[in-house]
Amino acid sequence: MKIVSSFRVKWPLWLKWSVSAFALAAIGGNALLPPPLTRADAVSTVVTDSQGKWLSGFTVENGRWRIAPNMETLDPRFVAALITIEDKRFYGHGGVDPIAVGRASLTWAKSGRAQSGASTLTMQLVRQLEPRPRTLGSKAIESLRAAQYEMRLSKREILKHYLTHAPYGGNLEGVRAASLSYFGQEPERLTDAQIALLIALPQAPEARRPDLRPKAARAARDEILDKLEQAGFLTARQTREAKEASVPSRRLPLPENGWLTAQRLASGDTGNHQIQTTLDGNLQRRLEKLARHFVTGKDAAMNLSILVIENERNQVRASIGSAGRERPGGWIDMATRTRSPGSTLKPFIYGLAFDDGIAAPGTRILDAPTRFGSYQPENFSRRYHGKVTAAQALQHSLNVPAVAALEQVGEARFEAALRATGIKLTVPKQVGGKAGLAVALGGVGVSSEGLGVLYAGLANGGIARPLNWTENDAPTDQAYPLLSKQSAARITKILRQAPTPEGRVPPWLTKTAPPIAYKTGTSYGYRDAWAAGYTDKWTVIIWTGRADGGPLPGQTGRKSAAPLLYDVFAQLGRSETSIAYAKMDRAPKGLADIQGVVSELPVILFPPDRSEVAVSAFGETARGVSLSARSPNRSKLTWYVDGKPMAKQASSGRVIWRPDSAGFYTLSVVNALGEKAVSRVRVLTVN
């Protein structure tokens, strides 16, 4: 195969004079009427993975796909074949090919009609950017414009613009859009049949569309193959084999992976039109498939987000903000949305307590109903375990010990340490801008990305850094020592020995299992379920819930998010690292106990505050709702509903409440000392 890219041509004298006159006219008009080159840059924004492979793209005006090719990876055989067919003296002329013009003029004069074209690739580019009626006058203008383009652009730039704007039928412009739509692949390694079809289509894009007119497309392709054989580009055998290939009968949808992340990054595009992310395209596609599978068969309103970070440079390797557009709120990137983190901030409370010398993993903390001023937290299970170590309290996510540790650290110090990492914390307006001790149990808002910064900081020895989303992001100098290296290692050791999800084998029992350090969290009312975990190499943040903030009863971090966390880690490759189960360090002398003020206040067990109670009937004949409370000092308790006392049943000794109608009620229980607990509930009707 012989490919000619440049020529030495001996032109007749009349052609030289014609070219000289044409050049002078072009130079004169060049300054007065410059070409509209800005139109050439109006192209689709393409978002790629870390290897430059397509993830998602965005259309331009009128929904057109106009995608610039990557000239570094574009199949060179396609470029050579295109020049052979369309403009064999492309590298030797200045926009207009005098030999082609002369030949076309002679054939026209002899036959009275055009039999051979004289348009160069540069002239075709002019026609793409400045459409005009097909007349001799337009041809003259195109010739002048082509000379102007050649004065301003290199041959490589002209070729790139042509291959970006060439029409391929429908809303497709450019060889890259055509290759992806018709062949499902980038135009990097094309077959002879594909090359010929991509050359034939721009000559008559609508008449030869393979998805609408496959016979016309095949005939045009085969004609190009014959011409390539005549030019010595293909052998007879190659031509014969290429003609046997089928023509694509339909258009394929352009890939949309990481589409929510792509939308966010593309919205900040300043004109580059090519955004290379840090995402791993293969991993992104696998996890998107995993996300769709995970929500299949579950509550129709459930959605999720998955964030995967490679710890070494805090590069985001996968980001799934939704399980799919078809789900409620599916267009919202939940990885960026602020939600209650539940218990996922507890590791950082204990880490600061270790740093400040307040506690150690072996420090014993009282787990019992405890009052912290006016705040009285409860364990999620409503069970208490007496004195437990800090390590045990963190591993089993006990609420009261975490609040006791936070009281010693100081909520202001804790919030300041988190904010110093650069993450955004949102405090509910009703609490006056300060979350107080409730921050330990999810009393602030934070996003998956914010948790990613914090947990990747644990994996990186306590040093928190911003996340990197694009390959152009330089390694940032922003770094905040959230925890000391020693405290981060202690927290990691504790979290690695947290109870594994149901059906999972602890990592120290499996040689190649990744040694995952993880923490779950569940926000108030089952609105958010979290699992945040990390190994030496990876950090993974999982959120499940409803995009509208509604509850998913029974869906906890441990039940809903933790299994997905382990599934994601299984996609990240096997680990040769093994860890052994280890006892926690004893607390140093002087750090033996942390204890709050044991509460004597009564506690309402059912119905809890701000809950909804469903009943099937009202009035005295209804089955009713059994009220339950606990008194730490075992004193007598009296129930009230909207201020009216409730009597116990003589037979069972229980208090049964039979609401008169649906609506809102205030329940209170009072002990013998006049101390009370209040629960505000809403009663609903079910059939």
C-alpha angles and dihedrals in degrees: 000000000000118000117189116201102170137024141201106219128189104213125201117250094250090055091050091053091047092050091048092052091046091050092052090051091049093049092049094051093040094081097035098047110022116191119259096249092160088075089063090063095053094104138140119278110240124198115203137185125251090281094052093256120144117269105159139341139195130223127237128219117341091010094289123160105224106166125177114228124234101244091196094061101027111120105265091208090061091052092048092048092048092053091046092056104032107029116000093176092048094126094046105051134069098232099300124063106219093193092054090046091051093048092048091048093052094049091047091051092050099043103024093236139068112272101164130035125237100189114124123209087258091054090048089053089053089053091050093052097037110029115200136168112280099255136129089254091054089048090056092050091048090052092053092045091049090057090050091051090051090053092054105033136051120238089253091054092048091050092049093050091048092051089049098051103032109122118240102175134283111012095336120116125170134027094267094057090046095049093048093046100043102030103022092232143089114266092251103107111021130177120235089254092052092047092052093048092049089053094046099049101066090055090067108357100176097038092051103038104144093210091055105023107025095164092055090045092052093047092050092046092050091049090055090048090054091051091049089052091049089051091053093247093117134030121234090254093051090050093049093049093046091053090056091061117101123245116239109260098198143028118252120221112252111252118266109192122154086008097161092051089044091053092052095048094043091053088065095046110132096198105295091110090198118083117182109199130196090241119125102230096206093047091046091055093046093050093046087055090047090051092053091048092048095058094043110115094009130108107313090230095054118113135167148195130216125195122185120189128186102221102212095074100005089248117165107233098178134012124181112178096176139015090232146326091255093065121088106277089007092145092060119094098228091185087072099041123104113242137161107276095209110201097342092104094058095092090062092051091056092041091057090045088055091047093049093050091244096119146358130206090270096049111124117231125187112246103198137110100297135179120218102190104297093340119094115177125194132209114255092243093043087234126119131205107196115230114007133168121256088247092054092045091053096042092052094036096234111185104206095054090048092054090046090053091047091052088057093046093044124241092239092055091046095051092045091052091052094046092049089067088066097248120134118247119190120202117201112253094231092066094059099248095303123092093193119188090337087080087081091066100040101286092146133057123247135162131234088253090054091051088047090059091049098046094042084053089058090050090050096056097272096309112128121202135172118268119258116224105171134045089235091063106109116221103276124236089211108110130150124196096226093171136004117262090248094052092045089053091050092051090048091051091051096046093047088062097047113125110279120235118271112285094019126116117233109252094238089063094055120063098210100032114119111253095240119193106197146163131197130209138191122193126219114292095012091281097135131027117192141184120181119182143160145186128193090279107028141044119196127189120192127189126179127178142089121310090222093057094248121144127265100201114224095010105125131172090253095047101037112021104030096063089051089049090057091046090054093049088052087061092054096071136262123298127222090199116104127189131201126223108256135189117244121255117263116249115259116249110278093031096074102117143022114189134168128199109293107235123239093185120114117253125214109224098180132056095017121215116283093011130137121236120200119206131178098211142016137220135036095316093056122105091242135200122285111228119215133190139160129222114202092204091044093237122154115279128212123198127217131187113200087339096309116118120241123215127219121245111257093221101048104017089231128128110237118193119203109187117215094219145345116287143080124322138180115222122190136178122203129196128212091272092056093253113140146188123211132209123186112202140174120224118214132187123237127183 
